[in-house]
C-alpha cells in the first residue's frame, strides 16, 4: 500500500504524498520522501499481510451480505472484489486500532500544548500514565518541540516527529507508539535516526513556491539513542523504551541502497542487436543534449508585442496565459528556446483575442502559419502544465538506454497512437510537451524493458479499473487522462520495484501485492 496522508492546508504535498520542500539552493519546491516510507523499506511485510487476511476473514464471518456480494461478483472483476475486501477488513476491525491511535496522539499533543486540557474517558488514564512515566524517568517535553517537521536535504527526506524529551542536560528524539506490540522496532530506529540527524526544522509557509517557508536549526540531540513511548488506547498503562539510533543510522544507509537497487533494470530478452531501431530512438522524445537560449534580438522583438497587448487592455489576459514556471522578460532570467516558443504561442493567442495584427517573423525564423495557436477544440484532454525542455532530454536519455527490443516496442506503441490520432507525442504534428504526455511516455519507458503487451494491459487495468480488450496499446495509452496517466506510472513503477508481482497466464497477466491507486474519478471506456 502506498504510504499516503490526506493533504491539509498546512501541509503541501505532491501527487505521491511527499512533502514539498524548497531545497537550500533550489528555485522551486521538490517532493521529499517521507521518513516513515524510508523506515519501512527493510520491513518484513509477511506479518502485516497475514494480519490483513485475518481481518478480511473476520469481517466476512460476521457479514453475510459481503459473502453474498463476493459470490455475485465476476472473479475477473478485481476492482469490485478489492472494494468488498476493504469493506470486510474494516468490518473485521482493521481500522479501529489505527483510528484510536491517531486520536490518542492528538490527545497527548493537546495535553502538552493546551493548559488545563483533560482527555475524554476512557483515555484520561492513558494520558495520565504517559505523563507519570515521563515524570518517573526525569523527562519533560522540550518547549515548542512537538509535531515539528524536519528535512534531510542530502537524501531528500522529510517527516514530522512526535516530540523531543529532555532530562535537563540531554535532549532525546521521541516517538509515541500505540500498537499492541513493538514489532518492527528496526523501522522505529531508522525513523528516529532520520529525525535526530535532520538538517533543519522546517515550517511550510503560505506561498506555493516555498518563498515563505522557514528553516530553523535543529536542537542539540543525543544521536545514539531515542525514546519510544508505548501506550495502548484505553489501557491506562505506559512503558518507556530506549531505542538504538546508531543501528538505525546503519540501517538507513542500507534502506537507501535497497531503494536504489529496486530501480535497477536486471531483466531483458536475448535478441540480436538492431542498429536501425537504435538509430530511430533519438527522435522518439525530441530534445537536444545542450540547451539553447533565446537571444537579445528575440527579446527586443517580443517586448513591443506585449506592450501592444497591455495598451489594448489585455494585461490581465497576458498574465493569466503566461506559461507556468517560465520567467517573464522583466525578470531578465535565462529563457530557453522551448520556453520562448511557449511565450510566443501565448502572445499570439492574446493578440488574436484583441485583434492585434501579428508582427514580422522572429529574428532568424521563417514565419510559418502552424506556429499560431491551434483552434480550441470542443473536447480536450487535460494536459496539465507545459514541461521544461530538460525533462524531455532526461526522458530521451532513458529511452536511449533501453534494449533494442524495448526501443522497438516503444516505437510501435507511439506509431499506433499516431494512427489513432491520439495525443501522446511531445513534438511534431499535434505534439506538445506536457505533464500528461510525460507521464504516459515515462510509463511506456518503465514497461519497455519487459516489452510485453499483456503486462502493459494488466498495468493499465490495475491503474484505471477498466478492461482493455478490443483496443491496441497505442489507443489505450492515448485515451488516458491526466489522473489515469499518474496512476499508470505509479503502477508501472510498483511492478518494476517489486511492490507488485506479475504472474503470467495463458492469455493474460495478473498483478498481486499490497498496493492501491485511486480510480474513483476514472471513466469507463
Secondary structure as GFF3:
##gff-version 3
##sequence-region A 1 525
A	DSSP	beta_strand	19	21	.	.	.	ID=ss1
A	DSSP	beta_strand	30	34	.	.	.	ID=ss2
A	DSSP	alpha_helix	35	39	.	.	.	ID=ss3
A	DSSP	alpha_helix	46	61	.	.	.	ID=ss4
A	DSSP	alpha_helix	64	72	.	.	.	ID=ss5
A	DSSP	alpha_helix	78	91	.	.	.	ID=ss6
A	DSSP	alpha_helix	96	113	.	.	.	ID=ss7
A	DSSP	alpha_helix	124	136	.	.	.	ID=ss8
A	DSSP	beta_strand	140	152	.	.	.	ID=ss9
A	DSSP	beta_strand	157	166	.	.	.	ID=ss10
A	DSSP	beta_strand	171	177	.	.	.	ID=ss11
A	DSSP	alpha_helix	185	196	.	.	.	ID=ss12
A	DSSP	beta_strand	200	203	.	.	.	ID=ss13
A	DSSP	beta_strand	214	217	.	.	.	ID=ss14
A	DSSP	beta_strand	225	230	.	.	.	ID=ss15
A	DSSP	beta_strand	239	244	.	.	.	ID=ss16
A	DSSP	alpha_helix	245	262	.	.	.	ID=ss17
A	DSSP	alpha_helix	275	280	.	.	.	ID=ss18
A	DSSP	three_ten_helix	281	283	.	.	.	ID=ss19
A	DSSP	alpha_helix	296	311	.	.	.	ID=ss20
A	DSSP	alpha_helix	315	321	.	.	.	ID=ss21
A	DSSP	alpha_helix	337	354	.	.	.	ID=ss22
A	DSSP	three_ten_helix	369	371	.	.	.	ID=ss23
A	DSSP	alpha_helix	389	400	.	.	.	ID=ss24
A	DSSP	alpha_helix	404	419	.	.	.	ID=ss25
A	DSSP	alpha_helix	435	448	.	.	.	ID=ss26
A	DSSP	alpha_helix	453	464	.	.	.	ID=ss27
A	DSSP	alpha_helix	473	478	.	.	.	ID=ss28
A	DSSP	alpha_helix	482	496	.	.	.	ID=ss29
A	DSSP	beta_strand	501	504	.	.	.	ID=ss30
A	DSSP	beta_strand	509	512	.	.	.	ID=ss31
###
